[in-house]
Amino acid sequence: MQKVPGGLIIVPMLIGVVCNTFIPNALEIGGFTTGMFKTGTACLLGMFLLLNGASINVKKIGMPIYKGFVLTAMKFVFGVAFGLIVTKICGVAGFAGITPMAIIAALTNSAGGLYLGLAQQYGDETDAGAISILSLNDGPFFTMIAMGTAGMASIPLNAFIATLIPLSIGIIWGNLDDTFRKVAADAMPIITFFMMIPIGAGMSLASLAQGGLAGIVLAIISALTAFLFYFLFQLFLPKKKRNAMGAAVGTTAANATSVPVSVAEVDPTWQPYANAATAQVAVSAIVTAFTAPIITSMCDKHMRKKKLGIYSDEAIAEIEAKEAAAEPQVQ
């Protein structure tokens, strides 16, 4: 897995996608197997949040909230602006078969589970803690605001609170018990691996065919936003706190596929576009699930090269090996 950029994320996710595509019945056998590899996403995400919370120092709680607001604002502002520009120029039909509804749904919703996994590999506890704010962009709320139907929607406070509960338990527990904090940190890579399998199992390669070329174009746009968010995120962080996690929100959430239908239910004028938009958003979710780890890895490597002032991978590996050897060994 270490030979693949973002391998801790991509490999288990690919396992889930392939299994759900070719042997879906094997995942529906029931019992512990289905619970762990198909329907257990919420449980594993909750466990990840608890363990992550245990790694957060209460003296640094302000940074996770700050990062969450910055990441959420970047996604929302760019997604809405892009969608409104397309509407102004091309009308509600959009361009290349991609409607403004699909654009806003895809670009304002980020994959929270994938972000958490990438935070484990390329960020720190404050980046993972930002999910408590970033989770607000899940679902149709922001999309409806952007499309002028906010009066028909309600703020998903329950989802927000549900995200905070395991995170808060972890924060309290980890700050009361230093031993548990260490155990939690050691366990996070294992939870990350198994968390990504059911996330992948919620997708299928068949969605690529249904979304067609328009879905691929939307996916490319969404994937490329990772570079934009990577550079923008640097502007809002102190120099010593900068990392590549801005690129980790260059994704489309799998649950964003429910947004077009939700919008069409409250505003029937969008009904003719709902099915096509749903398929397009699904393609974007699948494609960005694989591009985000790769792009985040590229951005992380770029940052490490820039900090070291060296542009040779071999030189970086040599320096990192020397640093590791120089560290005191814990018996």
C-alpha positions in Angstrom: 0.0 0.0 0.0 2.9 2.4 0.7 3.9 2.2 -3.0 0.5 3.7 -4.0 -0.1 7.5 -3.4 -2.7 7.6 -0.6 -2.6 3.8 -0.5 -4.1 3.6 3.0 -7.2 5.2 1.4 -7.2 4.0 -2.2 -6.5 0.3 -1.7 -9.3 -0.6 0.8 -11.7 1.7 -1.1 -10.9 -0.1 -4.4 -11.5 -3.4 -2.6 -15.0 -2.2 -1.6 -15.9 -0.8 -5.1 -14.7 -4.0 -6.9 -16.6 -6.2 -4.5 -19.8 -4.2 -4.7 -19.5 -4.2 -8.5 -18.7 -7.9 -9.2 -19.8 -9.8 -6.1 -22.4 -7.6 -4.4 -24.2 -10.6 -2.9 -21.1 -11.6 -0.9 -21.4 -8.3 0.9 -25.1 -8.9 1.6 -24.6 -12.2 3.4 -25.6 -10.6 6.7 -24.3 -10.7 10.2 -20.8 -9.5 11.0 -19.6 -9.6 7.4 -22.2 -7.2 6.1 -21.9 -5.0 9.1 -18.2 -4.7 8.8 -17.7 -4.5 5.0 -21.0 -3.0 3.7 -23.2 -1.2 6.2 -20.7 -0.3 9.0 -19.6 3.1 7.6 -21.3 5.1 10.3 -20.0 2.9 13.1 -16.4 3.0 11.8 -16.6 6.8 11.2 -17.8 7.2 14.7 -15.0 5.2 16.1 -12.5 7.2 14.0 -13.9 10.4 15.4 -13.6 9.1 18.9 -10.0 8.0 18.5 -9.2 11.3 16.7 -10.8 13.3 19.5 -8.6 11.4 22.0 -5.5 12.8 20.1 -6.7 16.5 20.4 -5.1 18.6 23.1 -7.8 20.8 24.6 -5.3 23.7 24.6 -5.4 23.5 20.8 -9.2 23.2 20.2 -9.4 26.5 18.5 -7.4 25.4 15.4 -9.7 22.5 14.5 -12.7 24.8 14.5 -10.9 27.5 12.5 -9.7 25.0 9.9 -13.2 23.6 9.6 -14.7 27.0 8.9 -12.0 27.8 6.3 -12.4 24.5 4.4 -16.2 24.7 4.5 -16.2 28.4 3.3 -13.9 27.6 0.4 -16.0 24.7 -0.8 -19.3 26.7 -0.5 -18.1 30.0 -2.0 -16.4 28.3 -5.0 -19.2 25.8 -5.7 -21.9 28.5 -5.5 -19.9 31.0 -7.6 -19.2 28.5 -10.3 -22.8 27.3 -10.5 -24.2 30.8 -10.6 -21.7 31.8 -13.4 -22.8 28.8 -15.5 -26.5 29.7 -14.9 -25.8 33.3 -16.0 -24.0 32.3 -19.2 -25.7 29.0 -20.2 -29.1 29.0 -18.3 -30.6 26.2 -16.3 -29.6 23.6 -19.0 -25.9 24.3 -18.1 -23.1 23.2 -20.5 -22.1 19.9 -21.9 -25.2 18.4 -20.4 -24.1 19.4 -16.9 -26.8 21.5 -15.0 -26.0 24.2 -12.5 -27.7 22.0 -9.9 -25.3 19.1 -10.5 -22.3 21.5 -10.4 -23.3 23.1 -7.1 -24.2 19.7 -5.6 -20.9 18.2 -6.6 -18.6 21.2 -5.7 -20.1 22.2 -2.4 -20.3 18.7 -0.9 -17.0 17.0 0.2 -16.4 13.4 1.2 -16.0 13.5 5.0 -14.9 9.9 5.4 -12.2 10.3 2.8 -11.1 13.6 4.3 -10.7 11.9 7.7 -8.6 9.2 6.2 -6.3 11.7 4.4 -6.0 13.7 7.6 -4.6 10.6 9.3 -1.9 10.3 6.6 -1.2 13.9 5.7 -2.5 16.1 8.4 -2.7 16.1 12.2 -5.3 15.9 14.9 -6.4 19.5 14.3 -7.2 18.7 10.6 -9.2 15.6 11.6 -11.0 17.7 14.2 -12.1 20.1 11.5 -14.6 17.5 10.4 -17.0 18.7 13.1 -17.5 21.9 11.0 -16.8 20.5 7.5 -19.6 17.9 8.0 -22.1 20.7 7.6 -21.7 20.7 3.8 -23.0 17.1 3.6 -26.5 16.9 2.0 -28.7 19.4 0.3 -28.7 22.3 2.8 -26.0 24.4 1.2 -27.1 23.5 -2.3 -30.7 24.7 -1.5 -29.3 28.0 -0.1 -27.3 28.5 -3.3 -30.3 27.8 -5.5 -32.6 30.2 -3.6 -34.7 27.6 -1.8 -33.3 28.0 1.7 -36.8 28.8 3.0 -37.8 25.2 2.3 -34.8 23.7 4.1 -33.8 23.3 7.7 -30.3 23.3 9.2 -29.2 19.7 9.8 -28.5 20.3 13.5 -29.0 16.7 14.4 -26.3 15.6 12.0 -24.0 18.3 13.3 -24.6 17.2 16.9 -24.2 13.5 16.0 -20.7 14.3 14.6 -19.7 16.2 17.7 -20.7 13.5 20.3 -18.0 10.9 19.5 -15.5 13.6 18.9 -16.2 15.2 22.3 -16.1 11.9 24.1 -12.7 11.2 22.6 -11.4 14.7 23.5 -12.5 14.3 27.1 -11.2 10.7 27.4 -7.9 11.4 25.8 -7.2 14.5 27.9 -8.0 12.6 31.1 -6.0 9.5 30.2 -2.6 9.9 28.5 -2.3 6.1 28.0 -5.6 6.0 26.1 -4.4 8.9 24.0 -1.4 6.9 22.8 -3.5 3.7 22.3 -5.9 5.7 20.2 -3.2 7.2 18.0 -1.7 3.8 17.3 -5.1 2.4 16.4 -6.1 5.1 13.9 -4.4 3.6 10.8 -6.2 0.3 11.4 -9.6 2.0 11.7 -8.8 4.1 8.7 -8.2 1.0 6.5 -11.4 -0.8 7.5 -13.4 2.4 7.4 -12.6 2.9 3.7 -13.9 -0.6 2.6 -17.6 0.1 3.3 -17.2 3.6 1.9 -16.0 2.0 -1.4 -18.8 -0.6 -1.2 -21.3 2.2 -1.4 -20.2 2.9 -4.9 -20.2 0.9 -8.2 -18.3 1.0 -11.5 -21.7 0.9 -13.2 -22.4 4.5 -12.1 -19.6 5.6 -14.5 -21.6 4.4 -17.5 -24.8 6.0 -16.3 -23.2 9.4 -15.8 -21.6 9.3 -19.2 -19.2 11.9 -20.6 -20.9 14.8 -18.7 -20.2 13.0 -15.4 -16.6 12.6 -16.4 -16.3 16.3 -17.2 -17.9 17.2 -13.8 -15.6 14.8 -12.1 -12.5 16.4 -13.7 -13.7 19.9 -12.6 -14.3 18.7 -9.0 -10.9 16.9 -9.0 -9.0 19.9 -10.2 -10.5 22.0 -7.4 -8.1 20.1 -5.1 -5.2 22.1 -6.4 -7.1 25.4 -5.9 -8.1 24.6 -2.4 -4.6 23.4 -1.6 -3.1 26.8 -2.4 -6.0 28.8 -0.9 -5.7 26.9 2.4 -2.1 27.9 2.7 -3.1 31.6 2.8 -5.2 31.0 5.9 -2.7 29.1 8.0 0.5 30.2 9.8 3.6 29.2 7.9 4.6 26.5 10.4 1.1 25.0 10.4 0.7 24.6 6.7 0.0 21.2 5.1 -1.6 19.6 2.1 -5.1 19.1 3.6 -6.7 21.8 1.5 -6.4 19.3 -1.4 -8.3 16.7 0.6 -11.6 18.6 0.1 -11.3 18.5 -3.6 -13.9 15.7 -3.7 -17.6 15.1 -4.2 -19.4 13.3 -1.3 -21.2 10.1 -2.2 -24.2 11.3 -0.3 -24.3 14.3 -2.6 -26.1 12.0 -5.1 -29.2 12.6 -3.0 -29.1 16.4 -3.5 -30.6 16.7 -7.0 -33.7 14.7 -6.0 -34.0 16.6 -2.8 -33.9 19.9 -4.6 -36.4 18.7 -7.2 -38.8 17.7 -4.5 -38.9 21.3 -3.1 -38.6 23.0 -6.4 -40.4 21.0 -9.2 -38.9 23.1 -12.0 -35.7 21.1 -11.5 -37.5 17.7 -11.8 -36.5 17.2 -15.5 -32.8 17.5 -14.6 -32.8 15.4 -11.4 -32.0 12.0 -12.8 -29.2 13.1 -15.1 -27.7 15.2 -12.4 -27.8 12.3 -9.9 -25.8 10.1 -12.3 -23.3 12.8 -13.0 -22.8 13.6 -9.3 -22.3 9.8 -8.7 -19.5 9.7 -11.3 -17.9 12.7 -9.7 -18.0 11.0 -6.3 -16.4 7.9 -7.6 -13.7 9.5 -9.6 -12.7 12.1 -6.9 -12.5 9.3 -4.3 -9.5 8.1 -6.2 -8.0 11.4 -7.4 -8.1 13.2 -4.0 -5.6 10.8 -2.3 -3.3 11.0 -5.3 -3.4 14.8 -5.6 -3.1 15.2 -1.8 0.0 13.0 -1.9 1.4 15.1 -4.7 0.8 18.3 -2.8 2.3 16.9 0.4 5.4 15.8 -1.5 5.6 19.3 -3.1 5.4 20.9 0.4 8.1 18.7 1.8 10.4 19.4 -1.2 9.8 23.1 -0.8 10.5 23.1 3.0 13.8 21.2 2.4 14.8 23.3 -0.6 15.6 20.1 -2.4 13.8 18.7 -5.5 15.2 15.2 -5.6 13.0 12.3 -4.2 16.1 10.3 -3.4 17.6 13.2 -1.4 14.4 13.6 0.6 14.3 9.9 1.3 17.9 10.0 2.5 17.3 13.0 4.8 14.2 11.4 6.2 16.1 8.1 6.9 18.8 10.0 8.7 16.3 11.9 10.8 14.5 8.6 11.7 17.8 7.0 12.7 18.7 10.0 14.8 15.5 9.8 16.8 15.9 8.1 20.3 14.5 4.6 20.4 11.8 4.0 22.9 12.3 0.7 24.8 
